[in-house]
Amino acid sequence: MQSSEVAGWQPSYARLAAEWAALGAAAPGTAVHDVADWDRRLAELAGEVAGLRAAGLWRSGSRTLLATLGLQYDELRLTAALAWLLRPDGHHGLGDGLLRRLCALVGSEPTDFDPVTVDLEEVRADTRADLVVRLPGAVLLVEAKVRAGEQPRQCARLAELWDHEDPTLVFLTPRRRPPTTAEESHDRWHTVSWGDLAELTRAATAEAEEPAPGVLDVVATWEGTV
């Protein structure tokens, strides 16, 4: 900073110092006199905040464990969590509660919900399906997106390469946007958001006898995936 700039600030500092001194010297009972009491009030507020923090009522930082680990936008991990919750025999304790609700949401009508297989990262030719769920009379193929864009003809290739199984195609995104690479299969894709999954999972959790603690962390993470 140039010396001329410093000299230009000096009158302003002097004026502010004079104003502050006048506030501190104000007569008791006036509004400006309250400034002199700020230190005491700030100390009281700091004590209240400390008490709230100790009781767990004053919170900051990440809302979920997954966010703390930096995984709240990790497409592979979030999809793996979905796969976990869709397996009826998983330790999540929801049974087939989420699977049934997701099938109903996208209009899939399996003849039964047992047996169920859930596969991650299934590859055909040069194309990878993020998640494929197979159950009697129905197949769900999920293409999940968080922040990544679509690859050239990605959704069209998925529809073509898995076509012989006649899957219900699900495009999962933060804001339920439609795919841009579906081409002729555009009308076959059902758009679902991570928030939709969170809502379905909360409903399944409400009916579960003993849901695993991790379920709620996954739900809270999905709710923040926007």
VEXDREN-2710 file (C-alpha; in Angstrom, 1 decimal):
% VEXDREN-2710
k/r/px/py/pz
1/MET/0.0/0.0/0.0
2/GLN/1.4/3.5/-0.9
3/SER/2.0/6.0/1.9
4/SER/-0.4/8.4/0.2
5/GLU/-3.2/5.7/0.5
6/VAL/-2.4/5.4/4.3
7/ALA/-2.6/9.1/4.7
8/GLY/-6.0/9.1/3.0
9/TRP/-7.4/6.6/5.5
10/GLN/-6.2/8.5/8.6
11/PRO/-9.0/11.0/8.7
12/SER/-11.6/8.3/8.5
13/TYR/-10.0/6.3/11.3
14/ALA/-9.9/9.5/13.5
15/ARG/-13.5/10.2/12.8
16/LEU/-14.6/6.6/13.7
17/ALA/-12.5/6.7/16.9
18/ALA/-14.3/9.9/17.9
19/GLU/-17.7/8.5/17.2
20/TRP/-16.9/5.3/19.2
21/ALA/-15.7/7.4/22.2
22/ALA/-18.9/9.4/22.1
23/LEU/-21.0/6.3/22.2
24/GLY/-19.1/4.9/25.2
25/ALA/-19.5/8.2/27.1
26/ALA/-23.3/8.4/26.5
27/ALA/-25.5/8.8/29.5
28/PRO/-26.9/5.7/31.2
29/GLY/-30.4/4.7/29.9
30/THR/-29.9/6.0/26.4
31/ALA/-29.8/3.7/23.4
32/VAL/-26.2/4.5/22.6
33/HIS/-25.1/3.7/26.1
34/ASP/-25.9/0.1/25.4
35/VAL/-22.7/-0.1/23.3
36/ALA/-20.7/0.0/26.5
37/ASP/-22.5/-3.2/27.6
38/TRP/-21.7/-5.2/24.5
39/ASP/-18.8/-7.1/26.0
40/ARG/-20.9/-8.5/28.8
41/ARG/-23.7/-9.4/26.5
42/LEU/-21.4/-11.1/24.0
43/ALA/-19.9/-13.1/26.9
44/GLU/-23.4/-14.2/27.9
45/LEU/-24.2/-15.2/24.3
46/ALA/-20.9/-17.2/24.1
47/GLY/-21.9/-19.0/27.3
48/GLU/-25.3/-19.9/25.8
49/VAL/-23.7/-21.1/22.6
50/ALA/-21.3/-23.3/24.6
51/GLY/-24.2/-24.9/26.5
52/LEU/-26.1/-25.6/23.3
53/ARG/-23.0/-27.0/21.6
54/ALA/-22.4/-29.3/24.6
55/ALA/-26.0/-30.6/24.4
56/GLY/-25.7/-31.2/20.7
57/LEU/-28.2/-28.5/19.8
58/TRP/-25.7/-26.1/18.1
59/ARG/-24.5/-27.9/15.0
60/SER/-22.1/-27.0/12.2
61/GLY/-20.2/-28.8/9.4
62/SER/-21.4/-31.8/7.5
63/ARG/-24.9/-33.2/8.1
64/THR/-24.1/-36.8/7.5
65/LEU/-21.3/-39.3/7.9
66/LEU/-21.1/-39.8/4.1
67/ALA/-20.7/-36.0/3.7
68/THR/-18.0/-35.9/6.3
69/LEU/-16.1/-38.6/4.4
70/GLY/-16.5/-36.5/1.2
71/LEU/-18.8/-39.1/-0.5
72/GLN/-22.0/-37.1/-0.7
73/TYR/-21.5/-36.5/-4.5
74/ASP/-19.8/-39.8/-5.2
75/GLU/-22.0/-41.5/-7.9
76/LEU/-20.5/-44.9/-7.4
77/ARG/-20.9/-44.9/-3.6
78/LEU/-24.4/-43.5/-3.7
79/THR/-25.5/-46.1/-6.2
80/ALA/-23.9/-48.8/-4.1
81/ALA/-26.0/-47.6/-1.1
82/LEU/-29.1/-47.9/-3.3
83/ALA/-28.1/-51.4/-4.3
84/TRP/-27.7/-52.3/-0.6
85/LEU/-31.2/-51.0/0.2
86/LEU/-32.8/-52.8/-2.7
87/ARG/-31.6/-56.2/-1.6
88/PRO/-34.4/-57.6/0.5
89/ASP/-32.1/-59.7/2.6
90/GLY/-29.7/-56.8/3.4
91/HIS/-28.8/-55.8/7.0
92/HIS/-30.6/-52.5/6.4
93/GLY/-33.8/-54.1/7.9
94/LEU/-36.2/-52.7/5.3
95/GLY/-36.9/-56.1/3.6
96/ASP/-38.3/-55.4/0.2
97/GLY/-39.9/-52.1/1.3
98/LEU/-37.9/-49.8/-0.9
99/LEU/-37.9/-52.2/-3.8
100/ARG/-41.6/-52.5/-3.9
101/ARG/-42.0/-48.7/-3.7
102/LEU/-39.5/-48.1/-6.5
103/CYS/-41.2/-50.6/-8.7
104/ALA/-44.6/-48.9/-8.1
105/LEU/-43.1/-45.5/-8.8
106/VAL/-41.7/-46.5/-12.2
107/GLY/-44.6/-48.7/-13.2
108/SER/-42.8/-52.0/-13.0
109/GLU/-45.0/-55.0/-12.1
110/PRO/-43.0/-58.1/-11.1
111/THR/-44.9/-61.3/-10.5
112/ASP/-43.0/-61.8/-7.2
113/PHE/-40.3/-60.2/-5.1
114/ASP/-38.3/-63.3/-4.5
115/PRO/-35.7/-64.1/-5.6
116/VAL/-34.0/-60.8/-6.3
117/THR/-30.6/-60.1/-7.7
118/VAL/-28.9/-56.7/-7.7
119/ASP/-25.8/-56.1/-9.8
120/LEU/-23.6/-53.1/-9.9
121/GLU/-21.5/-52.0/-12.8
122/GLU/-22.8/-54.6/-15.3
123/VAL/-20.9/-54.3/-18.6
124/ARG/-22.0/-55.3/-22.1
125/ALA/-19.8/-54.4/-25.1
126/ASP/-18.4/-51.0/-24.3
127/THR/-21.3/-49.9/-22.1
128/ARG/-21.8/-50.1/-18.3
129/ALA/-25.1/-50.2/-16.5
130/ASP/-24.8/-48.6/-13.1
131/LEU/-27.4/-50.9/-11.5
132/VAL/-29.5/-53.8/-12.7
133/VAL/-32.2/-55.4/-10.5
134/ARG/-33.7/-58.7/-11.6
135/LEU/-36.8/-60.2/-10.0
136/PRO/-39.5/-62.5/-11.3
137/GLY/-41.2/-61.0/-14.3
138/ALA/-39.3/-57.7/-14.2
139/VAL/-35.9/-56.0/-14.7
140/LEU/-35.0/-52.6/-13.5
141/LEU/-32.0/-50.8/-15.2
142/VAL/-30.8/-47.7/-13.4
143/GLU/-28.5/-45.1/-14.9
144/ALA/-27.4/-42.9/-12.0
145/LYS/-26.1/-39.3/-12.3
146/VAL/-25.0/-36.8/-9.6
147/ARG/-22.7/-34.3/-11.3
148/ALA/-21.3/-36.1/-14.3
149/GLY/-22.8/-35.6/-17.7
150/GLU/-23.9/-38.3/-20.2
151/GLN/-21.5/-40.0/-22.5
152/PRO/-22.2/-40.1/-26.3
153/ARG/-25.4/-42.2/-26.9
154/GLN/-25.1/-43.5/-23.4
155/CYS/-28.8/-44.1/-22.7
156/ALA/-29.5/-45.2/-26.2
157/ARG/-26.7/-47.9/-25.9
158/LEU/-28.1/-49.0/-22.5
159/ALA/-31.6/-49.5/-24.0
160/GLU/-30.2/-51.3/-27.0
161/LEU/-27.8/-53.7/-25.3
162/TRP/-30.3/-54.7/-22.6
163/ASP/-33.3/-54.7/-24.8
164/HIS/-33.7/-58.5/-24.9
165/GLU/-34.6/-58.3/-21.2
166/ASP/-37.2/-55.6/-21.8
167/PRO/-36.0/-53.6/-18.7
168/THR/-37.8/-50.8/-17.0
169/LEU/-35.3/-47.9/-17.7
170/VAL/-34.7/-45.5/-14.8
171/PHE/-32.7/-42.3/-15.1
172/LEU/-31.7/-41.2/-11.6
173/THR/-30.6/-37.6/-11.2
174/PRO/-30.6/-34.9/-8.5
175/ARG/-33.5/-33.0/-10.1
176/ARG/-35.4/-35.6/-12.1
177/ARG/-34.1/-34.4/-15.5
178/PRO/-34.7/-36.5/-18.6
179/PRO/-31.8/-38.0/-20.5
180/THR/-30.4/-36.3/-23.5
181/THR/-28.8/-39.3/-25.1
182/ALA/-31.7/-41.7/-25.2
183/GLU/-32.6/-41.1/-28.9
184/GLU/-35.4/-43.6/-29.9
185/SER/-35.7/-44.9/-26.4
186/HIS/-36.5/-41.5/-24.9
187/ASP/-40.1/-42.4/-24.0
188/ARG/-39.0/-45.5/-22.2
189/TRP/-36.9/-43.8/-19.5
190/HIS/-38.5/-43.0/-16.2
191/THR/-37.0/-40.0/-14.4
192/VAL/-36.4/-40.3/-10.7
193/SER/-34.5/-38.0/-8.3
194/TRP/-32.3/-38.9/-5.3
195/GLY/-34.9/-37.0/-3.3
196/ASP/-37.6/-39.3/-4.5
197/LEU/-35.5/-42.3/-3.3
198/ALA/-35.1/-40.6/0.1
199/GLU/-38.8/-40.1/0.4
200/LEU/-39.5/-43.8/-0.6
201/THR/-36.9/-45.0/1.9
202/ARG/-38.3/-42.9/4.7
203/ALA/-41.7/-44.5/4.1
204/ALA/-40.1/-48.0/4.1
205/THR/-38.2/-47.2/7.3
206/ALA/-41.4/-46.1/9.0
207/GLU/-42.8/-49.6/8.4
208/ALA/-39.6/-51.5/9.3
209/GLU/-39.3/-53.1/12.8
210/GLU/-35.6/-52.4/13.3
211/PRO/-34.0/-50.4/10.5
212/ALA/-30.2/-50.1/10.6
213/PRO/-28.8/-46.7/11.7
214/GLY/-27.0/-46.3/8.4
215/VAL/-30.3/-46.1/6.5
216/LEU/-31.1/-42.7/7.9
217/ASP/-27.6/-41.4/7.0
218/VAL/-28.0/-42.6/3.4
219/VAL/-31.5/-40.9/3.3
220/ALA/-30.1/-37.6/4.6
221/THR/-27.3/-37.8/2.1
222/TRP/-29.7/-38.4/-0.8
223/GLU/-31.8/-35.5/0.4
224/GLY/-28.7/-33.2/0.1
225/THR/-27.8/-34.5/-3.4
226/VAL/-28.9/-31.5/-5.4
END
